[in-house]
């Protein structure tokens, strides 16, 4: 009788182990995260449509981070394995923190803007004005690099612009715009278009600064590609499907993304009476206008990535030279 019980227990254990292995091999669970903006539209669409699950990708943790730098730090800590993240923080995480991350697809191009109070600023050169109140993310963020490129293109004097910058997250910049505390803001979309909704004017977009600028990318930990290449392939497949759907259904996409951003806003915006009184809402109109300024595509140009790497090195934001091929793994796009 004892032998029979042992045999049954062993059989049960083997069946349970087989079931567990199937779960992780066929319906793998991962930790995925995005930035809180419409750069992550393809992830939001895929989640809403259930396309991750269709491909056997079950996300055990799906988080929104206020900035790409915070998202990169989460990858460095090992909190997540997959990120829809701006190109710049992905590069700095790899180069500076030596995070073993690989970019396997793009998600969009462009996606940054300079907005300003039309009563205070008419031209980019006025960024040098002594009393101009300028908002931007901290040094090394994607919007900050957009600002640096703007300074170079318009031949502004850095010492007359950078010391005046008020460093704050995009949501706090938009709130500062709403409260009349900024004259100019350098923002990622959809935040730049939200500032427009509060009376600011779009002065420049990323298209004015760099042709074919890579906005965000789909990045994964290196071990995921090494141990589960078919899993990475599924992620790229979902990303391509989502970007295609966004381009084919712009109105539906804007509604879906706006709804998702409104749900998430309670977690990422600072608690303030303006928010409590519902005066600070992500509208479908803002999101639709914003999404038209982005080019949603999974395609990515290694030359543009290399140009970004070289520029970050010149700014001192990364400390060592690297090749685009070091961080790119585009086999799943081919």
C-alpha positions, -999 to 999 in steps of 0.1 A, spaced: 0 0 0 28 23 9 45 16 -25 12 24 -43 9 57 -25 45 66 -34 39 57 -70 7 78 -72 25 108 -55 54 105 -80 29 104 -109 11 134 -96 43 153 -91 55 145 -127 21 156 -141 22 188 -122 58 195 -133 48 188 -169 19 212 -166 41 239 -150 67 235 -178 39 238 -204 27 269 -188 60 287 -190 68 273 -225 35 277 -242 18 304 -222 48 322 -208 43 348 -181 64 380 -183 67 414 -167 60 442 -191 60 479 -188 55 511 -208 59 549 -205 28 568 -196 21 585 -229 8 577 -263 43 565 -274 30 532 -259 -1 531 -282 9 498 -297 11 482 -263 -22 497 -252 -39 485 -284 -25 450 -282 -35 447 -245 -70 459 -252 -74 436 -281 -61 406 -263 -33 400 -289 -6 393 -263 -28 364 -250 -35 352 -285 3 348 -290 7 330 -257 21 360 -238 5 364 -204 18 395 -186 19 390 -149 27 427 -143 18 455 -167 30 488 -153 32 524 -165 62 545 -156 61 583 -157 94 586 -177 116 565 -198 144 569 -173 123 554 -146 114 526 -169 151 520 -177 159 519 -140 132 492 -135 148 471 -162 182 476 -145 167 463 -112 152 433 -130 117 443 -122 106 438 -159 118 419 -189 100 438 -217 96 475 -222 80 499 -247 106 526 -241 121 557 -257 153 550 -276 175 574 -256 169 558 -221 173 523 -237 207 533 -250 219 550 -217 208 520 -197 229 497 -219 259 520 -221 261 534 -186 243 508 -163 254 479 -185 218 466 -185 217 436 -209 190 449 -231 183 444 -268 161 464 -291 141 441 -313 117 465 -330 107 501 -332 72 513 -321 71 548 -336 91 577 -350 90 613 -337 68 622 -307 83 653 -290 73 689 -291 82 724 -279 50 742 -268 48 778 -255 25 805 -243 18 825 -275 18 857 -254 54 850 -242 72 833 -271 69 837 -308 102 822 -320 127 795 -308 154 822 -303 134 836 -274 144 805 -253 175 826 -246 154 854 -230 165 859 -194 130 856 -178 117 827 -199 104 799 -177 112 766 -194 101 731 -184 119 699 -194 126 664 -180 160 659 -163 192 656 -182 196 625 -203 159 621 -210 146 618 -245 128 652 -244 160 667 -230 180 653 -260 153 668 -283 159 701 -266 197 697 -270 193 690 -308 170 721 -310 197 742 -294 222 730 -319 200 734 -349 190 770 -340 225 779 -328 213 789 -294 238 795 -265 235 767 -240 246 789 -211 216 812 -218 191 783 -220 200 754 -198 204 772 -165 168 784 -166 154 749 -171 129 737 -145 134 699 -144 102 680 -139 83 650 -152 60 655 -182 28 653 -161 41 679 -137 50 701 -166 15 699 -180 1 707 -146 25 737 -143 13 749 -177 -23 746 -165 -14 767 -134 5 794 -153 39 784 -139 57 779 -172 61 799 -204 76 770 -225 76 732 -221 96 706 -239 75 675 -238 69 640 -253 35 634 -268 6 632 -257 17 657 -231 27 683 -256 -8 682 -272 -24 684 -238 -6 716 -232 -20 729 -265 -55 721 -250 -46 746 -222 -38 774 -246 -1 768 -255 10 767 -291 31 740 -308 63 758 -318 83 728 -330 79 691 -333 104 663 -337 99 663 -375 113 698 -376 145 688 -358 156 654 -371 144 634 -402 133 599 -394 139 604 -356 134 572 -337 109 577 -309 103 545 -289 114 509 -293 105 475 -281 133 464 -258 138 431 -240 163 416 -217 191 397 -235 183 364 -217 148 364 -231 162 363 -266 188 338 -256 165 314 -238 132 321 -256 138 334 -292 103 323 -303 89 344 -275 107 375 -287 94 367 -322 58 367 -309 63 401 -292 75 416 -325 45 400 -343 21 416 -319 39 450 -322 36 450 -360 0 440 -358 -8 468 -334 10 495 -353 -7 484 -385 -41 486 -368 -34 520 -354 -26 533 -389 -57 517 -403 -81 528 -375 -69 563 -363 -102 573 -347 -107 541 -329 -71 541 -318 -73 576 -304 -104 566 -284 -88 534 -271 -55 551 -261 -73 581 -245 -94 558 -224 -64 538 -213 -45 570 -204 -74 583 -183 -75 551 -163 -38 553 -157 -37 590 -149 -49 585 -113 -18 565 -106 9 587 -122 -4 623 -118 4 641 -85 -26 645 -62 -38 681 -66 -71 699 -62 -70 706 -100 -72 669 -106 -98 664 -80 -121 689 -97 -117 670 -130 -101 700 -148 -72 679 -159 -84 652 -183 -68 633 -212 -93 640 -240 -98 620 -272 -93 652 -291 -59 658 -276 -48 622 -281 -60 621 -317 -42 654 -325 -11 640 -308 -11 606 -326 -11 623 -360 23 638 -351 38 603 -347 45 577 -373 36 543 -358 58 516 -373 79 487 -361 106 495 -386 138 509 -373 169 523 -390 203 513 -375 218 545 -390 194 566 -370 202 546 -338 240 550 -345 235 588 -349 217 589 -316 245 570 -299 271 593 -313 251 624 -302 247 611 -267 284 605 -265 291 640 -277 268 654 -250 285 633 -223 253 614 -216 270 581 -223 306 574 -213 317 549 -239 314 545 -277 293 517 -289 279 504 -322 242 503 -330 246 465 -336 256 461 -299 221 469 -288 200 460 -319 187 425 -326 164 429 -356 163 393 -367 126 391 -358 117 419 -381 131 402 -412 
